Amino acid sequence: QVQLVESGGGLVQPGGSLRLSCAASGFTFSNYATSWYRQAPGKERELVANIISTGGSTNYADSVKGRFTISRDNAKNTVYLQMNSLKPEDTAVYYCKVRRQGMDYWGKGTLVTVSS
């Protein structure tokens, strides 16, 4: 079955960096676009970034442009989110998502806390 497992979250000071990973299994990962979302406490889940199946095109939310980079390694069935210049408002649970055959598949998320 389709599985997405996020990792790499943690506590980081403002201005710091983290790299999140999302390991996929149970389907042909290289055929599908992948997205990172986040959900802050008391807020709706929002799209952070997405990347097409080949990795040749990416899109970002305005709030993270220039600071975050999404990438993928299809040989490792993994998508990454490099997060630099982190701000307290980036604090959230980060999820990866794949839409496959009309269904959305989500991981369980990884918590990122940006605080001094």
PALUMNU-833652 format. One record per atom (N, C-alpha, C): x, z, y; atom name; residue in three letters; residue number from 1. Coordinates in Angstrom, 3 decimals. Layout:
{r {X,Z,Y},"CA","Ala",NUM}
...
//
This chain:
{r {0.838,0.000,-1.179},"N","Gln",1}
{r {0.000,0.000,0.000},"CA","Gln",1}
{r {0.885,0.000,1.245},"C","Gln",1}
{r {0.275,-0.378,2.355},"N","Val",2}
{r {1.017,-0.439,3.611},"CA","Val",2}
{r {1.393,0.975,4.051},"C","Val",2}
{r {2.675,1.157,4.349},"N","Gln",3}
{r {3.151,2.431,4.880},"CA","Gln",3}
{r {4.066,2.178,6.068},"C","Gln",3}
{r {3.886,2.999,7.093},"N","Leu",4}
{r {4.738,2.987,8.268},"CA","Leu",4}
{r {5.183,4.424,8.509},"C","Leu",4}
{r {6.488,4.633,8.578},"N","Val",5}
{r {7.021,5.985,8.740},"CA","Val",5}
{r {7.954,6.021,9.934},"C","Val",5}
{r {7.538,6.751,10.970},"N","Glu",6}
{r {8.347,6.893,12.181},"CA","Glu",6}
{r {9.322,8.057,12.031},"C","Glu",6}
{r {10.444,7.934,12.733},"N","Ser",7}
{r {11.431,9.009,12.779},"CA","Ser",7}
{r {12.230,8.880,14.064},"C","Ser",7}
{r {13.003,9.923,14.364},"N","Gly",8}
{r {13.906,9.869,15.506},"CA","Gly",8}
{r {13.450,10.644,16.724},"C","Gly",8}
{r {12.254,11.212,16.678},"N","Gly",9}
{r {11.787,11.991,17.814},"CA","Gly",9}
{r {12.524,13.312,17.929},"C","Gly",9}
{r {12.263,14.002,19.029},"N","Gly",10}
{r {12.898,15.296,19.233},"CA","Gly",10}
{r {12.809,15.721,20.677},"C","Gly",10}
{r {13.570,16.756,21.004},"N","Leu",11}
{r {13.628,17.293,22.356},"CA","Leu",11}
{r {14.844,16.718,23.072},"C","Leu",11}
{r {14.626,16.190,24.259},"N","Val",12}
{r {15.715,15.604,25.022},"CA","Val",12}
{r {15.528,15.964,26.489},"C","Val",12}
{r {16.623,16.094,27.212},"N","Gln",13}
{r {16.556,16.417,28.634},"CA","Gln",13}
{r {16.208,15.169,29.447},"C","Gln",13}
{r {15.604,15.357,30.602},"N","Pro",14}
{r {15.350,14.198,31.482},"CA","Pro",14}
{r {16.637,13.419,31.738},"C","Pro",14}
{r {16.508,12.105,31.689},"N","Gly",15}
{r {17.669,11.238,31.839},"CA","Gly",15}
{r {18.362,10.900,30.539},"C","Gly",15}
{r {17.965,11.568,29.471},"N","Gly",16}
{r {18.591,11.334,28.174},"CA","Gly",16}
{r {18.017,10.140,27.439},"C","Gly",16}
{r {18.502,9.959,26.206},"N","Ser",17}
{r {18.108,8.808,25.387},"CA","Ser",17}
{r {17.735,9.251,23.983},"C","Ser",17}
{r {16.872,8.471,23.367},"N","Leu",18}
{r {16.516,8.611,21.956},"CA","Leu",18}
{r {16.280,7.227,21.385},"C","Leu",18}
{r {16.498,7.105,20.090},"N","Arg",19}
{r {16.121,5.865,19.394},"CA","Arg",19}
{r {15.162,6.213,18.280},"C","Arg",19}
{r {13.976,5.647,18.376},"N","Leu",20}
{r {12.976,5.822,17.337},"CA","Leu",20}
{r {13.071,4.694,16.322},"C","Leu",20}
{r {12.748,5.017,15.079},"N","Ser",21}
{r {12.704,4.019,14.016},"CA","Ser",21}
{r {11.339,4.071,13.342},"C","Ser",21}
{r {10.918,2.930,12.843},"N","Cys",22}
{r {9.683,2.852,12.058},"CA","Cys",22}
{r {9.992,2.010,10.834},"C","Cys",22}
{r {9.991,2.642,9.679},"N","Ala",23}
{r {10.280,1.964,8.420},"CA","Ala",23}
{r {8.979,1.529,7.766},"C","Ala",23}
{r {8.899,0.246,7.428},"N","Ala",24}
{r {7.685,-0.327,6.855},"CA","Ala",24}
{r {7.880,-0.622,5.380},"C","Ala",24}
{r {6.788,-0.519,4.620},"N","Ser",25}
{r {6.816,-0.872,3.206},"CA","Ser",25}
{r {5.414,-1.268,2.756},"C","Ser",25}
{r {5.361,-1.957,1.637},"N","Gly",26}
{r {4.073,-2.314,1.052},"CA","Gly",26}
{r {3.503,-3.639,1.513},"C","Gly",26}
{r {4.254,-4.361,2.335},"N","Phe",27}
{r {3.808,-5.676,2.798},"CA","Phe",27}
{r {5.024,-6.457,3.288},"C","Phe",27}
{r {4.828,-7.728,3.584},"N","Thr",28}
{r {5.934,-8.574,4.042},"CA","Thr",28}
{r {6.110,-8.363,5.541},"C","Thr",28}
{r {6.936,-7.401,5.864},"N","Phe",29}
{r {7.129,-6.948,7.248},"CA","Phe",29}
{r {7.490,-8.096,8.184},"C","Phe",29}
{r {8.315,-9.010,7.710},"N","Ser",30}
{r {8.845,-10.072,8.579},"CA","Ser",30}
{r {7.777,-11.067,9.024},"C","Ser",30}
{r {6.575,-10.966,8.472},"N","Asn",31}
{r {5.493,-11.883,8.847},"CA","Asn",31}
{r {4.638,-11.389,10.001},"C","Asn",31}
{r {4.854,-10.153,10.455},"N","Tyr",32}
{r {3.890,-9.535,11.370},"CA","Tyr",32}
{r {4.548,-8.977,12.616},"C","Tyr",32}
{r {3.839,-9.167,13.744},"N","Ala",33}
{r {4.222,-8.483,14.968},"CA","Ala",33}
{r {4.048,-6.978,14.778},"C","Ala",33}
{r {4.819,-6.216,15.530},"N","Thr",34}
{r {4.774,-4.761,15.427},"CA","Thr",34}
{r {4.743,-4.173,16.832},"C","Thr",34}
{r {4.063,-3.043,16.953},"N","Ser",35}
{r {3.916,-2.409,18.258},"CA","Ser",35}
{r {4.292,-0.937,18.189},"C","Ser",35}
{r {4.730,-0.422,19.318},"N","Trp",36}
{r {4.872,1.023,19.518},"CA","Trp",36}
{r {3.794,1.455,20.514},"C","Trp",36}
{r {3.116,2.536,20.171},"N","Tyr",37}
{r {2.149,3.180,21.045},"CA","Tyr",37}
{r {2.593,4.625,21.262},"C","Tyr",37}
{r {1.988,5.261,22.247},"N","Arg",38}
{r {2.221,6.685,22.428},"CA","Arg",38}
{r {0.930,7.357,22.900},"C","Arg",38}
{r {0.865,8.644,22.607},"N","Gln",39}
{r {-0.278,9.438,23.044},"CA","Gln",39}
{r {0.217,10.776,23.557},"C","Gln",39}
{r {0.035,10.977,24.850},"N","Ala",40}
{r {0.418,12.236,25.477},"CA","Ala",40}
{r {-0.731,13.237,25.342},"C","Ala",40}
{r {-0.424,14.519,25.445},"N","Pro",41}
{r {-1.480,15.538,25.326},"CA","Pro",41}
{r {-2.602,15.299,26.329},"C","Pro",41}
{r {-3.830,15.252,25.832},"N","Gly",42}
{r {-4.980,15.088,26.698},"CA","Gly",42}
{r {-5.210,13.687,27.212},"C","Gly",42}
{r {-4.428,12.732,26.717},"N","Lys",43}
{r {-4.555,11.351,27.196},"CA","Lys",43}
{r {-4.854,10.411,26.041},"C","Lys",43}
{r {-5.319,9.211,26.394},"N","Glu",44}
{r {-5.588,8.208,25.376},"CA","Glu",44}
{r {-4.288,7.572,24.895},"C","Glu",44}
{r {-4.338,7.049,23.686},"N","Arg",45}
{r {-3.187,6.335,23.157},"CA","Arg",45}
{r {-2.979,5.060,23.968},"C","Arg",45}
{r {-1.716,4.749,24.279},"N","Glu",46}
{r {-1.413,3.574,25.085},"CA","Glu",46}
{r {-0.304,2.753,24.450},"C","Glu",46}
{r {-0.381,1.456,24.708},"N","Leu",47}
{r {0.644,0.543,24.213},"CA","Leu",47}
{r {1.926,0.720,25.013},"C","Leu",47}
{r {3.032,0.835,24.301},"N","Val",48}
{r {4.344,0.957,24.944},"CA","Val",48}
{r {5.080,-0.378,24.927},"C","Val",48}
{r {5.142,-1.004,23.741},"N","Ala",49}
{r {5.881,-2.250,23.600},"CA","Ala",49}
{r {5.450,-2.946,22.328},"C","Ala",49}
{r {5.622,-4.269,22.301},"N","Asn",50}
{r {5.419,-4.972,21.043},"CA","Asn",50}
{r {6.438,-6.079,20.897},"C","Asn",50}
{r {6.582,-6.535,19.660},"N","Ile",51}
{r {7.594,-7.528,19.313},"CA","Ile",51}
{r {7.007,-8.440,18.251},"C","Ile",51}
{r {7.242,-9.743,18.414},"N","Ile",52}
{r {6.689,-10.684,17.442},"CA","Ile",52}
{r {7.469,-10.624,16.139},"C","Ile",52}
{r {6.970,-11.320,15.133},"N","Ser",53}
{r {7.526,-11.193,13.790},"CA","Ser",53}
{r {9.010,-11.546,13.718},"C","Ser",53}
{r {9.419,-12.556,14.485},"N","Thr",54}
{r {10.814,-12.995,14.442},"CA","Thr",54}
{r {11.718,-12.170,15.361},"C","Thr",54}
{r {11.110,-11.377,16.226},"N","Gly",55}
{r {11.886,-10.626,17.208},"CA","Gly",55}
{r {12.215,-11.418,18.454},"C","Gly",55}
{r {11.721,-12.646,18.532},"N","Gly",56}
{r {12.102,-13.515,19.630},"CA","Gly",56}
{r {11.371,-13.287,20.931},"C","Gly",56}
{r {10.329,-12.475,20.918},"N","Ser",57}
{r {9.578,-12.203,22.138},"CA","Ser",57}
{r {9.100,-10.765,22.126},"C","Ser",57}
{r {9.200,-10.144,23.278},"N","Thr",58}
{r {8.788,-8.747,23.412},"CA","Thr",58}
{r {7.956,-8.565,24.676},"C","Thr",58}
{r {7.172,-7.505,24.694},"N","Asn",59}
{r {6.398,-7.140,25.875},"CA","Asn",59}
{r {6.435,-5.624,26.038},"C","Asn",59}
{r {6.349,-5.187,27.299},"N","Tyr",60}
{r {6.456,-3.762,27.597},"CA","Tyr",60}
{r {5.393,-3.331,28.597},"C","Tyr",60}
{r {4.988,-2.081,28.466},"N","Ala",61}
{r {4.164,-1.481,29.508},"CA","Ala",61}
{r {5.000,-1.357,30.783},"C","Ala",61}
{r {4.346,-1.480,31.924},"N","Asp",62}
{r {5.072,-1.400,33.195},"CA","Asp",62}
{r {5.829,-0.076,33.320},"C","Asp",62}
{r {5.264,0.975,32.766},"N","Ser",63}
{r {5.858,2.307,32.919},"CA","Ser",63}
{r {7.191,2.463,32.193},"C","Ser",63}
{r {7.505,1.561,31.266},"N","Val",64}
{r {8.750,1.698,30.498},"CA","Val",64}
{r {9.691,0.505,30.680},"C","Val",64}
{r {9.269,-0.506,31.403},"N","Lys",65}
{r {10.124,-1.688,31.605},"CA","Lys",65}
{r {11.446,-1.297,32.218},"C","Lys",65}
{r {12.520,-1.856,31.666},"N","Gly",66}
{r {13.859,-1.565,32.169},"CA","Gly",66}
{r {14.474,-0.307,31.583},"C","Gly",66}
{r {13.670,0.497,30.887},"N","Arg",67}
{r {14.185,1.743,30.292},"CA","Arg",67}
{r {14.118,1.717,28.759},"C","Arg",67}
{r {13.089,1.082,28.213},"N","Phe",68}
{r {12.898,1.042,26.759},"CA","Phe",68}
{r {13.183,-0.362,26.248},"C","Phe",68}
{r {13.678,-0.439,25.014},"N","Thr",69}
{r {13.913,-1.714,24.357},"CA","Thr",69}
{r {13.396,-1.655,22.929},"C","Thr",69}
{r {12.525,-2.592,22.606},"N","Ile",70}
{r {12.029,-2.707,21.232},"CA","Ile",70}
{r {12.842,-3.773,20.514},"C","Ile",70}
{r {13.139,-3.525,19.246},"N","Ser",71}
{r {13.881,-4.491,18.437},"CA","Ser",71}
{r {13.462,-4.303,16.989},"C","Ser",71}
{r {13.889,-5.224,16.152},"N","Arg",72}
{r {13.548,-5.123,14.732},"CA","Arg",72}
{r {14.656,-5.695,13.884},"C","Arg",72}
{r {14.740,-5.181,12.662},"N","Asp",73}
{r {15.667,-5.683,11.662},"CA","Asp",73}
{r {14.823,-6.015,10.438},"C","Asp",73}
{r {14.485,-7.280,10.276},"N","Asn",74}
{r {13.599,-7.655,9.171},"CA","Asn",74}
{r {14.253,-7.461,7.807},"C","Asn",74}
{r {15.568,-7.482,7.762},"N","Ala",75}
{r {16.262,-7.233,6.484},"CA","Ala",75}
{r {16.094,-5.778,6.046},"C","Ala",75}
{r {15.879,-4.894,7.020},"N","Lys",76}
{r {15.689,-3.475,6.718},"CA","Lys",76}
{r {14.233,-3.038,6.845},"C","Lys",76}
{r {13.347,-3.988,7.137},"N","Asn",77}
{r {11.919,-3.664,7.299},"CA","Asn",77}
{r {11.711,-2.541,8.304},"C","Asn",77}
{r {12.419,-2.622,9.404},"N","Thr",78}
{r {12.397,-1.528,10.378},"CA","Thr",78}
{r {12.281,-2.074,11.797},"C","Thr",78}
{r {11.493,-1.380,12.592},"N","Val",79}
{r {11.399,-1.667,14.021},"CA","Val",79}
{r {11.919,-0.435,14.769},"C","Val",79}
{r {12.559,-0.683,15.899},"N","Tyr",80}
{r {13.198,0.382,16.669},"CA","Tyr",80}
{r {12.633,0.427,18.085},"C","Tyr",80}
{r {12.761,1.583,18.694},"N","Leu",81}
{r {12.462,1.726,20.116},"CA","Leu",81}
{r {13.588,2.546,20.736},"C","Leu",81}
{r {14.447,1.874,21.474},"N","Gln",82}
{r {15.510,2.546,22.203},"CA","Gln",82}
{r {14.952,3.002,23.537},"C","Gln",82}
{r {15.041,4.280,23.791},"N","Met",83}
{r {14.465,4.858,25.010},"CA","Met",83}
{r {15.575,5.491,25.831},"C","Met",83}
{r {15.788,4.963,27.017},"N","Asn",84}
{r {16.815,5.469,27.932},"CA","Asn",84}
{r {16.164,6.002,29.201},"C","Asn",84}
{r {16.932,6.763,29.940},"N","Ser",85}
{r {16.455,7.324,31.222},"CA","Ser",85}
{r {15.094,7.991,31.048},"C","Ser",85}
{r {14.995,8.810,30.045},"N","Leu",86}
{r {13.707,9.422,29.718},"CA","Leu",86}
{r {13.240,10.363,30.819},"C","Leu",86}
{r {11.928,10.389,30.996},"N","Lys",87}
{r {11.283,11.211,32.014},"CA","Lys",87}
{r {10.308,12.179,31.335},"C","Lys",87}
{r {9.992,13.275,31.998},"N","Pro",88}
{r {9.017,14.206,31.402},"CA","Pro",88}
{r {7.693,13.523,31.052},"C","Pro",88}
{r {7.301,12.533,31.821},"N","Glu",89}
{r {6.036,11.836,31.543},"CA","Glu",89}
{r {6.107,10.930,30.322},"C","Glu",89}
{r {7.286,10.788,29.722},"N","Asp",90}
{r {7.404,10.060,28.452},"CA","Asp",90}
{r {7.084,10.959,27.259},"C","Asp",90}
{r {6.877,12.234,27.502},"N","Thr",91}
{r {6.538,13.161,26.427},"CA","Thr",91}
{r {5.233,12.740,25.763},"C","Thr",91}
{r {5.287,12.541,24.449},"N","Ala",92}
{r {4.129,12.047,23.712},"CA","Ala",92}
{r {4.481,11.978,22.233},"C","Ala",92}
{r {3.464,11.759,21.428},"N","Val",93}
{r {3.678,11.351,20.048},"CA","Val",93}
{r {3.731,9.824,20.043},"C","Val",93}
{r {4.772,9.295,19.437},"N","Tyr",94}
{r {4.992,7.841,19.393},"CA","Tyr",94}
{r {4.634,7.323,18.002},"C","Tyr",94}
{r {3.852,6.244,17.990},"N","Tyr",95}
{r {3.357,5.649,16.746},"CA","Tyr",95}
{r {3.759,4.183,16.675},"C","Tyr",95}
{r {4.022,3.697,15.479},"N","Cys",96}
{r {4.134,2.256,15.309},"CA","Cys",96}
{r {2.873,1.743,14.635},"C","Cys",96}
{r {2.586,0.498,14.907},"N","Lys",97}
{r {1.362,-0.113,14.420},"CA","Lys",97}
{r {1.611,-1.559,14.027},"C","Lys",97}
{r {0.987,-1.955,12.932},"N","Val",98}
{r {0.987,-3.349,12.505},"CA","Val",98}
{r {-0.464,-3.764,12.286},"C","Val",98}
{r {-0.805,-4.949,12.770},"N","Arg",99}
{r {-2.117,-5.520,12.476},"CA","Arg",99}
{r {-1.939,-6.553,11.390},"C","Arg",99}
{r {-2.581,-6.350,10.272},"N","Arg",100}
{r {-2.421,-7.232,9.121},"CA","Arg",100}
{r {-3.788,-7.561,8.561},"C","Arg",100}
{r {-4.087,-8.818,8.471},"N","Gln",101}
{r {-5.356,-9.294,7.894},"CA","Gln",101}
{r {-6.548,-8.592,8.540},"C","Gln",101}
{r {-6.495,-8.485,9.858},"N","Gly",102}
{r {-7.615,-7.934,10.612},"CA","Gly",102}
{r {-7.702,-6.430,10.642},"C","Gly",102}
{r {-6.757,-5.739,10.010},"N","Met",103}
{r {-6.773,-4.282,9.997},"CA","Met",103}
{r {-5.533,-3.743,10.691},"C","Met",103}
{r {-5.716,-2.632,11.402},"N","Asp",104}
{r {-4.602,-1.955,12.042},"CA","Asp",104}
{r {-4.082,-0.851,11.128},"C","Asp",104}
{r {-2.770,-0.845,10.958},"N","Tyr",105}
{r {-2.111,0.190,10.163},"CA","Tyr",105}
{r {-1.202,0.991,11.088},"C","Tyr",105}
{r {-1.308,2.314,10.983},"N","Trp",106}
{r {-0.563,3.222,11.849},"CA","Trp",106}
{r {0.295,4.161,11.014},"C","Trp",106}
{r {1.436,4.521,11.592},"N","Gly",107}
{r {2.190,5.613,11.025},"CA","Gly",107}
{r {1.620,6.941,11.498},"C","Gly",107}
{r {2.244,8.036,11.062},"N","Lys",108}
{r {1.758,9.366,11.441},"CA","Lys",108}
{r {2.333,9.836,12.764},"C","Lys",108}
{r {3.339,9.130,13.256},"N","Gly",109}
{r {3.881,9.442,14.564},"CA","Gly",109}
{r {5.095,10.352,14.536},"C","Gly",109}
{r {5.842,10.313,15.635},"N","Thr",110}
{r {6.981,11.197,15.823},"CA","Thr",110}
{r {6.928,11.730,17.256},"C","Thr",110}
{r {7.141,13.021,17.417},"N","Leu",111}
{r {6.984,13.672,18.707},"CA","Leu",111}
{r {8.253,13.563,19.536},"C","Leu",111}
{r {8.092,13.108,20.756},"N","Val",112}
{r {9.176,13.071,21.740},"CA","Val",112}
{r {8.812,14.025,22.872},"C","Val",112}
{r {9.713,14.952,23.132},"N","Thr",113}
{r {9.504,15.910,24.217},"CA","Thr",113}
{r {10.659,15.791,25.188},"C","Thr",113}
{r {10.340,15.499,26.435},"N","Val",114}
{r {11.363,15.362,27.474},"CA","Val",114}
{r {11.214,16.551,28.419},"C","Val",114}
{r {12.184,17.443,28.371},"N","Ser",115}
{r {12.083,18.673,29.142},"CA","Ser",115}
{r {13.457,19.277,29.330},"C","Ser",115}
{r {13.630,19.947,30.463},"N","Ser",116}
{r {14.884,20.656,30.698},"CA","Ser",116}
{r {14.754,22.118,30.263},"C","Ser",116}
//
